Amino acid sequence: MDIGRRNNVNVIGNPDGRTVVLAHGFGCDQNMWRLTVPALVDRYRVVLFDYVGSGRADPSAFSESRYASLDGYARDVVEVCEAFDVRDAVFVGHSVSAMIGALVVGMAPESIGALVMVAPSPRYIDDDAYRGGFSAGDIDELLASLESNYLGWSAAMAPMIMGNAERPELGQELTNSFCATDPDMARVFARATFLSDSRDDVKTVRVPTLVLECTQDVIAPREVGAFLHRTIPGSTLVTLDATGHCPHLSAPEATNEAITGFLAGLR
């Protein structure tokens, strides 16, 4: 199988620099990193890709059984790393991709040497003392709405996820991205995302890790950032001067500064 074609892989930037892998979140694609890429390409080798079912990845590669859990997406990343000689890279994952990155560290430790988690959440459903931001009923309702009317769900949810209501063009961009995703494939990824529990996975992370949270985020409340910071030894928690769930789009300067500062401090 042509892994590059399957995941629409693009390698740009400095071929002699450390590799930075940029991984998009649910309903998005690699274009969502377009405001981050310019801050990286002079110094780093940048690997961009689309998950199967997203962007310009090969839809014929989709398998519901493979992609019904985050493990399937993580295995794809491992295969991308092998195909493109990615070693000791920094994996920058937005939203659910932060947890996929944690899985990849466990599967292929030689490929990933550091993590940047942008608006991450290891579990969306509240559980005892853990606050993920949603009840089980909330998530059931969200998934039922998504499955019954994906385009309507996208139009309603994307602006809320993006936040920054005073900048409606941001919410519209995320809506357009959601709507460009095949509904059947989106349903599978949504279930894998919103029903996941990666709390045990992040406990095993032993690489330098930057956790980036926003001051207000309806998807990943600040209690989640605090949990990850406590759970991942030696991690760094940065609260960006940003709101919403996509700071790399809504506050790219602050996000890029945090990422490049972390990268500069790595060995």
ABEGO torsion letter per residue (X at the ends): XBAAAAAGBBBBEBAABBBBBBBBBBGBBAAAAAAAAAAAAAABBBBBBBBBGBEABBAAABBAAAAABAAAAAAAAAAAAAAAGBBGBBBBBBEAAAAAAAAAAAABAAABABBBBBGBBABABBBEABBAGBBAAAAAAAAAAAAABAAAAAAAAAAAAAEGAABAAAAAAAAAAAAABBAAAAAAAAAAAAABBAAAAAAABABBBBBBBBABBAABBAAAAAAAAAABBGBBBBBBBBBEABAAAABAAAAAAAAAAAAAABX
